[in-house]
């Protein structure tokens, strides 16, 4: 990402709220499933989380689960959510709509590689992490160039937030599983025009009243 910007731009990168497919451990990808009751509660809590944060622009993946999460923050601010296709979920191809256990049974070798070497997987009929990262990174660069010195909120998906965090930290996609992203987790980084500084990863303090202290699955 190249830029002549000298002003610091702050980016809040957030995963969308919970859907029934999250809870059922079903691969979502480009399937347009909506938030469930838990996800809507998380979105309302996210709005409270940003109550005292001055946000200039809100961007969202075009998928409903992300857009509805973004709308929860945008409405009270009278902001329009800007749809950015670069932040849509990874295309899981033939895995989309399948439960985790079904994928393990049907694609045992590929699933093992996915868990051990995620950067080496291209999903049948879908994308690889590298392809998803390239388009999301291009989108991030474009959004930053359009908002120099401003504060931006981006609502996206687990895979996209993970690969973007890897990118801003200078890590390759082999580190994918070393970064956890809960639903409506807040990440924050600042771009100075030359480099990124990460200040927050997977912050879920706003969800204390919704979820217990039991760790949630990374799905």
C-alpha positions in Angstrom: 0.0 0.0 0.0 1.6 3.2 -1.1 0.5 6.7 -0.1 1.7 10.2 0.4 -0.6 10.8 3.4 0.9 12.4 6.5 -2.3 12.5 8.5 -3.1 9.6 10.8 -6.1 7.5 9.7 -7.8 5.3 12.3 -9.5 2.1 11.2 -11.8 0.0 13.3 -12.2 -3.4 11.8 -15.1 -5.4 13.1 -16.5 -8.9 12.5 -20.3 -9.1 12.0 -22.7 -10.5 14.7 -23.8 -14.1 15.2 -25.9 -16.0 12.8 -27.6 -19.4 13.1 -24.9 -20.8 10.8 -22.2 -19.6 13.2 -23.8 -21.4 16.0 -24.4 -24.5 13.9 -20.8 -24.5 12.6 -21.9 -24.3 9.0 -19.5 -22.7 6.4 -21.1 -19.4 5.3 -18.9 -17.7 2.7 -21.0 -16.0 0.1 -24.3 -17.4 1.4 -26.4 -14.4 2.6 -27.5 -15.6 6.1 -28.9 -13.0 8.5 -28.2 -12.2 12.1 -30.1 -14.2 14.7 -31.4 -12.8 18.0 -27.9 -13.1 19.6 -26.3 -11.4 16.6 -28.8 -8.5 16.8 -28.1 -8.1 20.5 -24.4 -8.1 19.8 -24.9 -5.4 17.1 -26.8 -3.2 19.6 -24.0 -3.7 22.1 -21.5 -2.7 19.4 -23.5 0.5 18.9 -23.0 1.2 22.6 -19.3 0.4 22.3 -18.9 3.2 19.8 -21.2 5.7 21.5 -18.4 8.0 22.4 -16.2 7.4 19.3 -16.3 9.9 16.5 -16.7 7.9 13.3 -16.6 9.7 10.0 -17.5 6.8 7.6 -18.9 3.3 7.9 -18.1 0.6 5.3 -19.6 -2.9 5.1 -19.5 -6.1 3.2 -22.6 -6.4 1.0 -23.8 -9.5 2.9 -26.8 -9.0 5.2 -25.0 -10.2 8.4 -22.4 -7.5 8.0 -24.7 -4.8 6.7 -27.2 -5.2 9.6 -24.3 -5.0 12.1 -23.1 -1.9 10.4 -26.6 -0.3 10.4 -26.8 -0.7 14.1 -24.0 1.7 14.5 -24.9 4.0 11.6 -28.5 4.8 12.3 -28.0 6.7 15.6 -25.3 8.7 13.8 -27.3 9.5 10.7 -24.6 7.9 8.6 -25.0 6.0 5.4 -23.4 2.6 5.3 -21.2 2.3 2.3 -21.1 -1.1 0.6 -17.6 -2.2 -0.3 -17.5 -5.6 -2.2 -13.8 -6.0 -1.3 -14.8 -6.8 2.3 -17.2 -9.6 1.4 -16.6 -13.0 2.9 -14.2 -15.5 1.3 -15.8 -17.8 -1.3 -15.7 -21.2 0.3 -16.9 -22.8 -2.9 -18.2 -26.3 -2.4 -17.9 -26.0 1.3 -20.5 -23.3 1.6 -23.7 -24.5 3.3 -21.9 -27.6 4.7 -21.5 -28.3 8.4 -18.0 -28.6 9.8 -18.4 -32.3 10.5 -19.7 -32.9 6.9 -16.7 -31.1 5.5 -14.3 -33.3 7.6 -16.0 -36.4 6.3 -16.2 -35.3 2.6 -12.9 -33.6 2.3 -10.6 -35.2 5.0 -7.3 -34.4 3.3 -8.1 -30.8 2.4 -9.7 -30.2 5.7 -6.5 -31.4 7.5 -4.4 -29.0 5.3 -6.9 -26.2 6.1 -6.3 -26.7 9.8 -2.5 -27.2 9.6 -1.5 -25.0 6.5 -4.4 -22.7 5.8 -2.3 -20.7 3.3 -2.0 -23.7 1.1 -5.7 -24.2 0.6 -7.8 -23.2 -2.4 -11.4 -24.1 -1.7 -12.9 -26.2 -4.5 -14.9 -23.8 -6.7 -13.9 -20.9 -4.4 -11.0 -18.7 -3.3 -7.8 -19.1 -1.4 -6.7 -16.9 1.6 -4.3 -15.2 -0.7 -7.0 -14.2 -3.2 -9.3 -13.0 -0.4 -6.4 -11.0 1.2 -5.4 -9.3 -2.1 -8.9 -7.9 -2.7 -9.5 -7.0 0.9 -6.1 -5.3 1.1 -6.8 -3.3 -2.1 -10.2 -2.3 -0.6 -8.5 -1.2 2.7 -6.0 0.9 0.8 -8.8 2.5 -1.3 -10.9 3.3 1.8 -7.9 4.9 3.6 -7.0 7.0 0.6 -10.6 8.3 0.5 -10.6 9.2 4.2 -7.2 10.7 5.1 -7.0 11.7 8.7 -10.4 10.4 9.5 -11.8 7.5 11.6 -13.4 4.6 9.7 -15.4 1.7 10.7 -15.4 -1.5 8.6 -17.7 -4.4 9.2 -16.6 -7.6 7.5 -16.2 -11.3 8.2 -13.9 -13.7 10.2 -11.7 -14.7 7.4 -11.3 -11.2 6.0 -10.6 -9.6 9.4 -8.0 -12.3 10.1 -6.1 -11.9 6.8 -6.2 -8.1 7.1 -4.8 -8.3 10.6 -2.0 -10.6 9.3 -1.3 -8.1 6.6 -1.1 -5.0 8.8 1.2 -7.0 11.2 3.4 -8.0 8.3 2.6 -11.7 8.7 1.8 -14.2 6.0 -1.4 -16.3 6.0 0.2 -19.3 7.7 -0.5 -17.3 10.9 -4.3 -17.4 10.2 -5.2 -19.7 13.1 -3.1 -17.6 15.6 -5.5 -14.8 15.4 -8.9 -15.2 17.1 -12.0 -13.2 15.9 -15.2 -13.5 17.9 -18.5 -12.1 16.6 -18.5 -8.3 16.7 -14.9 -8.3 17.9 -13.3 -4.9 17.6 -9.9 -4.5 16.1 -8.2 -1.1 15.7 -5.1 0.1 13.8 -3.7 3.5 12.7 -2.1 4.3 9.4 0.4 7.1 9.5 1.0 7.3 5.7 4.0 4.9 6.0 3.1 2.2 8.4 0.4 0.6 10.4 0.3 0.6 14.2 -2.1 -2.0 15.8 -3.7 -0.9 19.0 -6.5 -3.5 19.5 -7.2 -7.1 18.5 -10.4 -9.1 19.3 -11.8 -6.7 21.9 -15.2 -8.1 23.1 -15.7 -6.1 26.3 -19.0 -4.8 25.0 -20.4 -8.4 25.0 -20.0 -9.2 28.7 -23.7 -8.9 29.3 -24.5 -11.2 26.4 -21.9 -14.0 26.7 -20.5 -15.7 29.7 -16.8 -16.1 30.3 -16.7 -19.5 28.6 -14.4 -19.3 25.5 -16.3 -19.3 22.2 -15.4 -21.4 19.2 -13.4 -19.8 16.4 -16.2 -20.3 13.8 
